[in-house]
Amino acid sequence: MRIVTRYVLKEHLGPLAFAVAALTSLLLLNFVAKRLGDLVGKGLPWTVITEFLLLSIPFTLAMTLPMAVLVATMHAFSRLASENEITAFKASGVSMQRLVLPVILASVGLTLAMVVFNDQVLPRANHRLATLQADIARVKPTLALNEQVINEVVPRQLYLRAARIASGSNRMQDVTIYDLADPANRRTIVADSGHLALSPSGEDLILTLYDGNSTVIDPAQRARLQRSFFGEDVLMVRGVSTRLDRGNDRSVYKSDRELSVCELQMRVAEASVQRDSAWARIRRAEGDSLAAARVPGVPGGAGRLYCAAFAQVLRWLTPGPAHAAQPPRRVPDPAAAAETSVGALPDPAGSADAVLLEGMRFELQVAQHTIDQYRVEIEKKFAIAVACTVFVLLGAPIALRFPRGGVGLTIGVSLGVFALYYIGLLGGEALADRAILSPTLAMWGADLALGLLGIWLTLRLGSESATARGSETAERWYRWKRRWARDRA
């Protein structure tokens, strides 16, 4: 059976690698195309562009790996079935469940690896990518001047036109400059020739003009003008471009997609303290002291279990003295914080009662929304990882039930399953953000529905009555057509 296990897994490696590369490349190109306007024309070095591409891969890989697992599973088992290797396995006494089991176990291992990837690698890559995008956004485009057109050197302030610009020497001929920086003194500079150069910092433009004149017009007195002539004049335009600065301005803020599971769980605990404090104050203001003592507390979920297991593993791996020197961060007790806040709050009285109560309800709503937002991101990290196993349970029975489906079946079913899964995921996230569904049900609903269907189909493997014409359904359709033709005859 080890030979069978190795053979079945080997059949999946090639399609899996191809599907991962193809799907990741497609999504990566789509992502880069949307950000192309923020990258081009700024004189960025190739190392920055390469870093941008590399940091974009983890996000796309987290989305495409479950897709690739489904494509590889359906392609591999469809090929085995179409070439009658499944029939040979059945004749040798190998059950279909036993044939699928190695792939299921491999998908479980891939799920665990994806959990670690989504928890540790993905948030760090997202944070570095967000920081890099913020640094790039501060860079002004590299100055590019064209001949025979009016070039905007400084937006709405300075414009330049040159009849000819030599690309090698940056020598200009027949130069006209319109300086509109001072509305009270509009200046026009005309020169026979000139020279373009950038300052050593690369941020300022130095224009050296030869044999020209400068005309200043006051818009309030158009009949009067001031003209001066020069043989050589130097004009410096500051801040025409800005180099990429990645040294000092580092934001410590992280969005929910830039946090690990335990960091998100810590945010949930902190928001729960605020929510429970508002809950207790509202109940006390309404005169229900018993309900004020029964605060909801920190919600459970996959993140809470994962962080507890993660902390236990760290205790095992960390030596005693080092672990004692760095005690774990304590999560505040929501009930104790609520009691402290309630005890310090006086009873609302007078006409300010309604306003105070409305403010506390708004505080409760905001805190609950924050909790739901962080919990959605926690559950999503696990749900997407578990999709690898769900897609194997769903894809293998479909491929074996329709042995002559080929590439068309693989592409069609894969697209349909992808659409259903990600529509369910995005729809569940929207419902959870609006507090219509709990974050756990919203994120795990698609996995649960497709997983139960996949388990049912996997358990029924081997009970189908497929023939050379195809699956059980195809056989029934074939018998019905023969009966209908015979009745008509």
Summary of the structure (lengths in Angstrom):
residues: 489
radius of gyration: 33.7
end to end distance: 51.9
largest distance: 106.8
contacts: 1452
relative contact order: 0.10
helix: 63%
strand: 14%
